[in-house]
Structure formats: C-alpha cells, structure tokens
Amino acid sequence: MSGLYTKTVLNHVFAQAQSSLNLLLTTLSYSIMRLVILMLLLCCQQVLGQAINGTVYNAGNQKPVEFVNIGIPGKNIGTVSDPTGHFQLAISNEFDNDTLVFSCIGFQAYKVKVSDLKMAKTQNVQLHEKTTQLTEVLIKPRKFAERRLGVTAKGTKMTAGFKDNNLGYECGIMMHNRKTAFLKEVNVNIAQSLYDSIHYRLNVYRIGKGKTFENVLDSPIYVKLGKSEIKDKISINLEHLNLVLEGDFLVTLEHIKELGPGGLYFSTGLSHKTYYRKTSQGAWQTVPIGLSISVLADVEK
C-alpha cells in the first residue's frame, strides 16, 4: 500500500510540476509573442513612416486651395489636395531628409523638409499668391501660318490613358515647334470613357534649364464634363489666354480628383512619344506611343 501511495503522490507532484511548466511556457510564449508583435510594429513604423495630414490655405484670405500638387521631386511620392484643400500622404522615414514641395498654378511654391513637417504641431500649409509682372513685348513684322501640332490620330484600335485613380498622374505630348507659336486651341481625341464624369487639369509647359518643365499658365484650366458631354473629341479654347511660346512645349492632362471606378482612354499614334509621370512632382518618363493630343496654333513661318 505504501508503495502505491508513494507512486500516487509522485504522480500528483509530477502532474503539478507539468501543469506549472505548461503555464510557464504558455506565459513565456505569450510574452515572446507580444515582444515579437511589438518589434514588428516598430519595424513597420520605421518602414511605413508617418502619414502627413493637413489642409492647404491661401495665405491672403485663408480660404482652402484645391488641387495643389504635393510631392517629393523625382521620387514618385505625391498626391493632390481635394476640393476642400485637404491632403493626406504617407511618407517612409527613409525620405525624412528630402524636401516636400507644394505647388499650384497662381501661387508661389512652398518647400519644407519632410521631417520638419512630420514634427510640426500642425501640418497645415499656407501658400502665397504670385504677383504677375507684365513684361514689355517688342512686336516685329512677322508672317504666321496656322498649323496643327502634335498627334491627330483617331480610332480605338490602339489606345492609352488613365486607368487608375492615381492623384497627380499626368500624361501628354511634346509639341515640336522651332519658332514662335500663338496657341489657339487644344484638341484631344477620346477612344473610350468609362467614367460617369471627368475632371482633369490641362497643363502647358515650356522647357526650362536642365530640361525641366515650367508651367506657363497663370490660372488653372479644368476639363469638367458629364458622361453625356464626353464625345469623340474634346476641344479647349486658349485664344483668350494669349499664350506665346518659343520652341518645343509640352501639353498634358492631369488626374486631380477621385472619379471612382472607370477609365479614360485616348486614341494614339506612332509619330510621337507620350510623356508621363505617376504622381505630383514625380519623375518624367516616356513611352514610344503618342496620345492623340494636338494644338492649333499660329506659327511663325
């Protein structure tokens, strides 16, 4: 009996020990799991960085500024402020030493170090309006002839365009021009529109120093159409703007507003390249197919 009792006691002791060990292992496993999760969260925070969230205001009247281009130049990290001036942009910590640029037609560009904006008490931004200076123009007797520059292809066999709601995505055609040109009208040949409505911005750039592009417009030009208004061709009149350009210039359409599911596709031709960038302030790239965008202009002979 004593041997049986001893065995029973030992079994009970071993059972308690096993139970305590299992509890300890469970507690350790739970603690290790929590530690691993915490480390993963810290790593993710380092990789993903902090979301910058704010509103862009006109410094003069404190009204929100819509459709401001916001991004790190050349890094394809950017967005566009919404109609209320609000913006949100997640930037990895690896870009903390880079410069974030806020730019909008009619305003002076605002530049800020990414880390400084992340640390700021408020991430709202103030933009100052540009002061337009009139320059003296010397008019000489010259002869001009009306010409169509760019791509005029029609049809749906080969198309390209906007397929995603990527704010700041921009694409267009370089207009090859050797002399002075008075811009009169932009025409865009549409192959297919899957949106209920469209809302884009037309941009016109001259080629600046270092082959950079400088927007020549003093005020934004928006292309806003309902579904029933979207035809095979969209025409934008420019004559009232008195745009005069020397040499080559770039004409683009920019996706500036969330449009929901859909897409906008243009007819294309093989005579030109399409210039595009993925988001605001992004790096320009080209593809060997030209969107059907053309400009009617009076060009010096």
C-alpha positions in Angstrom: 0.0 0.0 0.0 2.8 2.4 0.9 4.4 1.9 -2.5 1.1 2.6 -4.2 0.6 5.7 -2.0 4.1 6.9 -2.8 3.6 6.4 -6.5 0.3 8.3 -6.3 1.9 11.2 -4.5 4.7 11.3 -7.0 2.3 11.2 -9.9 0.4 14.1 -8.3 3.7 16.0 -7.8 4.7 15.4 -11.4 1.3 16.4 -12.7 1.5 19.7 -10.7 5.0 20.3 -12.0 3.9 19.6 -15.6 1.0 21.9 -15.1 3.2 24.7 -13.7 5.7 24.1 -16.5 3.0 24.3 -19.2 1.7 27.5 -17.6 5.2 29.0 -17.5 5.7 28.0 -21.2 2.4 29.5 -22.1 3.2 32.7 -20.3 6.6 32.8 -21.9 5.2 32.1 -25.3 2.6 34.9 -24.8 5.3 37.3 -23.7 7.6 36.3 -26.6 4.7 36.7 -29.0 3.9 40.2 -27.6 7.5 41.1 -27.9 7.7 39.9 -31.5 4.5 41.8 -32.4 5.9 44.9 -30.7 9.1 44.6 -32.7 7.2 44.1 -35.9 5.1 47.2 -35.2 8.2 49.2 -34.5 9.8 47.9 -37.7 6.7 48.7 -39.7 6.6 52.2 -38.2 10.2 52.7 -39.3 9.4 51.4 -42.9 6.0 53.0 -43.4 6.7 56.2 -41.6 4.1 58.7 -40.6 1.1 59.9 -42.6 1.1 63.7 -43.1 -2.4 65.0 -42.9 -3.3 68.6 -43.3 -5.0 71.4 -45.3 -3.6 73.9 -47.8 -4.8 77.5 -47.3 -4.4 80.7 -49.3 -2.2 82.9 -47.0 -4.0 86.0 -48.1 -7.6 85.1 -47.4 -7.3 81.8 -45.5 -9.5 80.0 -48.0 -8.6 76.4 -48.8 -6.7 75.8 -52.0 -7.9 73.0 -54.1 -5.9 70.6 -56.3 -2.5 71.5 -55.0 0.4 69.3 -56.3 2.2 67.8 -53.3 5.2 65.6 -53.6 8.9 64.8 -53.3 10.5 65.9 -56.6 11.6 62.9 -58.7 10.7 60.3 -56.1 7.1 59.4 -57.3 5.8 60.1 -53.8 2.9 62.5 -54.0 -0.7 63.4 -54.1 -3.2 66.3 -54.8 -5.2 68.2 -52.3 -9.0 67.7 -52.6 -11.6 70.4 -53.3 -11.5 71.4 -49.6 -7.7 71.8 -49.6 -7.3 68.7 -47.5 -4.4 66.2 -48.2 -3.0 63.0 -46.8 0.3 61.4 -47.7 2.2 58.5 -46.1 6.0 59.0 -46.4 8.5 56.4 -45.2 11.1 57.6 -42.7 13.8 57.0 -45.3 12.7 60.2 -47.0 12.8 62.3 -43.9 15.7 64.4 -45.2 14.0 65.0 -48.6 12.1 68.1 -49.5 8.3 68.1 -49.9 7.0 70.6 -52.5 3.6 72.2 -52.5 2.8 73.9 -55.9 -0.2 75.2 -57.6 -0.8 77.5 -60.6 -1.1 81.1 -59.4 0.8 80.5 -56.2 4.4 80.5 -55.1 5.8 77.0 -54.4 6.3 76.1 -50.8 9.1 73.8 -49.8 9.6 72.0 -46.5 11.8 69.3 -45.1 9.8 66.1 -44.6 10.9 65.5 -41.1 10.1 69.1 -40.1 6.6 68.8 -41.4 6.1 65.5 -39.5 7.3 67.1 -36.3 5.2 70.2 -36.7 2.3 70.9 -34.3 0.1 71.5 -37.4 0.6 70.1 -40.8 -1.5 72.8 -42.5 0.3 74.8 -45.2 0.0 78.4 -46.3 0.5 79.3 -50.0 1.2 82.9 -51.2 -0.3 84.1 -54.4 2.1 85.0 -57.2 2.4 88.6 -58.4 2.2 88.6 -62.1 4.6 91.1 -63.7 3.8 92.4 -67.2 6.9 92.5 -69.4 7.3 94.7 -72.4 6.8 92.9 -75.7 8.6 94.2 -78.8 6.5 93.4 -81.9 8.2 92.9 -85.2 6.6 92.4 -88.6 6.5 88.6 -89.0 4.4 86.2 -91.0 2.4 83.5 -89.4 0.6 80.5 -90.7 -2.0 78.3 -88.9 -0.6 74.8 -88.1 -1.7 71.7 -86.2 1.0 70.4 -83.8 1.0 67.1 -82.1 -1.0 63.9 -82.7 -4.3 63.8 -84.5 -4.9 60.1 -84.8 -8.4 58.8 -84.3 -9.9 55.3 -83.6 -10.0 52.6 -81.0 -7.5 50.0 -82.3 -4.6 51.3 -80.2 -5.4 53.3 -77.0 -3.8 54.5 -73.8 -4.7 56.8 -71.0 -6.0 56.9 -67.4 -7.0 53.6 -65.9 -6.5 54.2 -62.2 -7.4 57.0 -59.7 -3.8 58.0 -59.1 -3.9 61.6 -58.0 -1.3 63.7 -59.8 -0.9 61.2 -62.6 -0.2 63.2 -65.8 0.4 62.4 -69.4 0.7 64.4 -72.6 2.6 65.2 -75.8 5.6 67.3 -76.7 4.7 69.8 -79.4 7.6 70.2 -81.8 8.0 73.8 -82.7 11.1 75.7 -83.9 9.8 79.2 -83.8 7.2 81.4 -82.2 3.7 80.0 -81.8 0.4 81.6 -80.7 -1.6 78.8 -79.1 -5.3 78.9 -80.1 -6.9 75.5 -79.2 -6.1 72.1 -77.7 -7.9 69.0 -79.1 -8.0 65.6 -77.5 -9.3 62.5 -79.4 -11.1 60.2 -77.0 -11.3 56.4 -77.7 -13.4 55.4 -74.7 -14.6 56.9 -71.4 -15.8 54.6 -68.6 -16.4 57.4 -66.0 -19.7 58.9 -65.2 -18.0 62.3 -65.3 -14.4 63.6 -65.8 -12.5 66.3 -64.0 -8.9 66.9 -65.3 -6.5 69.8 -65.4 -4.8 71.0 -68.6 -1.2 71.9 -68.2 1.2 73.7 -70.7 4.9 73.5 -70.0 7.9 75.2 -71.6 11.3 73.6 -71.5 13.4 75.3 -68.8 17.0 75.0 -67.7 18.3 71.5 -67.3 15.4 70.2 -69.5 13.0 70.8 -66.7 9.4 71.7 -67.4 7.9 75.1 -66.3 4.1 75.6 -66.3 3.3 78.8 -68.3 -0.3 79.2 -67.2 -1.3 82.0 -64.8 -4.6 80.3 -63.8 -5.7 76.6 -63.9 -7.7 75.2 -66.9 -10.1 72.5 -65.8 -11.7 70.0 -68.1 -15.0 69.0 -66.4 -17.6 67.1 -68.4 -20.6 64.8 -67.6 -21.0 61.5 -69.2 -23.4 62.7 -71.9 -20.9 65.6 -72.8 -17.9 63.3 -73.4 -17.7 62.9 -77.2 -15.0 61.6 -79.5 -13.2 64.9 -79.4 -12.7 67.4 -76.5 -11.7 71.0 -77.6 -10.3 73.6 -75.2 -10.1 77.2 -76.4 -6.9 79.0 -75.5 -7.1 82.2 -77.6 -8.2 84.4 -74.6 -5.0 83.4 -72.7 -2.6 85.0 -75.3 -0.1 82.1 -74.9 3.0 82.7 -76.9 5.8 80.1 -76.8 9.2 79.8 -78.4 10.4 76.3 -79.3 9.1 72.9 -78.1 6.4 72.8 -75.4 4.6 70.0 -73.5 0.8 69.8 -73.2 -0.7 67.4 -70.7 -3.8 66.3 -68.9 -3.6 65.7 -65.1 -5.7 63.4 -62.9 -6.6 65.7 -59.9 -9.8 64.3 -58.5 -11.2 61.0 -57.3 -13.5 59.8 -60.0 -14.5 56.4 -58.8 -14.2 53.2 -60.9 -13.7 53.7 -64.6 -11.0 54.9 -67.1 -10.4 57.4 -69.8 -8.6 56.2 -72.9 -7.3 58.2 -75.9 -6.6 57.4 -79.5 -2.9 57.1 -80.2 -0.3 57.4 -82.9 3.2 56.3 -83.5 4.7 59.7 -84.6 5.3 60.9 -81.0 6.3 59.8 -77.5 3.9 60.2 -74.6 5.4 62.0 -71.6 4.0 60.9 -68.2 4.6 61.0 -64.5 3.0 58.8 -61.9 2.2 61.5 -59.3 2.7 65.1 -58.3 6.3 66.2 -58.5 7.2 62.7 -59.9 9.9 61.9 -62.4 9.0 62.3 -66.0 9.2 59.2 -68.2 8.3 58.4 -71.8 6.7 55.6 -73.9 7.1 55.2 -77.7 3.4 55.8 -78.4 1.7 59.2 -78.7 -1.6 60.1 -77.1 -3.9 61.9 -79.6 -3.4 65.4 -78.3 -2.9 68.3 -80.7 -2.6 72.1 -80.6 -3.9 74.5 -83.2 -1.5 77.5 -83.4 -0.4 80.4 -85.5 3.2 79.5 -86.1 5.9 81.9 -87.4 7.0 81.0 -91.0 
